[in-house]
């Protein structure tokens, strides 16, 4: 028979501690961004697609990007490296668009 210990009681929080936790989470949360591929169609029209989604971690924690089609998962130094990766395709230009950024 397995014995399960009861969880430890949650410590009493001082006033304002919840706000400190929220600030900590907000300050360290990774930034969500899309890697957008711009390209010229056969008819000469400019088009674009979201090639992948990524998370950029603060303080040099790196960047993870997943291709939309599931064909690649990258661990890179920065979001801009993901844009450069997309730009390697002939006729394509990659850019980074931060999700939730103010609209121009």
C-alpha positions in Angstrom: 0.0 0.0 0.0 1.3 3.4 -1.0 1.3 6.2 1.5 0.9 9.7 0.3 1.9 12.6 2.5 -0.4 15.6 2.7 0.9 18.7 0.9 2.6 21.3 3.0 0.4 24.2 4.0 0.8 27.3 1.9 2.8 29.9 3.8 1.1 33.1 4.9 1.7 35.8 2.3 2.5 39.4 3.3 0.4 42.2 1.9 1.5 43.0 -1.6 3.3 39.7 -2.2 0.8 38.7 -5.0 1.7 41.9 -6.9 5.4 41.1 -6.5 4.9 37.7 -7.9 2.9 39.1 -10.8 5.7 41.6 -11.6 8.3 38.8 -11.4 6.2 36.7 -13.9 5.7 39.7 -16.2 9.4 40.7 -16.1 10.6 37.2 -17.0 7.9 35.9 -19.3 9.2 35.0 -22.8 7.9 37.1 -25.7 5.8 35.4 -28.3 6.5 36.2 -31.9 5.8 35.0 -35.4 8.4 34.5 -38.1 6.8 35.8 -41.3 8.0 34.8 -44.7 7.4 37.4 -47.5 7.8 36.2 -51.1 6.8 37.1 -54.6 4.2 34.9 -56.3 4.4 33.6 -59.9 2.1 36.5 -61.0 4.5 39.0 -59.4 2.2 39.8 -56.4 3.8 40.1 -53.0 2.5 37.6 -50.4 3.3 36.5 -46.9 2.7 33.7 -44.6 3.5 32.8 -41.0 6.4 30.3 -41.2 6.7 29.7 -37.5 6.0 30.7 -33.9 8.7 31.4 -31.3 9.4 32.3 -27.7 12.2 34.7 -26.9 13.5 34.5 -23.4 14.8 37.5 -21.5 18.5 37.9 -20.4 20.0 35.9 -23.2 18.0 32.8 -22.4 17.7 32.0 -26.1 14.9 31.6 -28.6 12.8 28.6 -29.5 11.0 28.5 -32.8 8.6 25.9 -34.2 7.7 25.8 -37.9 4.0 26.0 -38.6 4.1 22.9 -40.7 5.9 21.0 -37.9 8.9 20.3 -40.1 11.4 22.1 -37.8 12.0 23.0 -34.2 14.9 25.4 -33.7 16.8 26.7 -30.7 18.5 30.0 -31.7 20.3 32.9 -30.1 17.6 35.5 -31.1 14.4 36.0 -33.0 16.4 37.7 -35.7 18.2 34.5 -36.4 14.9 32.8 -37.1 14.1 35.6 -39.6 17.5 34.9 -41.2 16.8 31.2 -41.4 13.5 31.9 -43.3 15.4 34.3 -45.6 17.6 31.5 -46.8 14.9 30.3 -49.1 15.4 31.7 -52.6 13.1 34.7 -53.2 12.0 34.9 -49.5 12.5 37.6 -46.9 12.0 36.7 -43.2 10.9 39.1 -40.5 9.9 39.0 -36.9 6.5 40.2 -35.8 5.9 40.3 -32.0 2.5 39.0 -31.1 0.3 41.6 -29.3 2.5 44.5 -30.3 0.7 47.8 -30.8 -0.6 48.2 -34.4 1.2 50.9 -36.5 
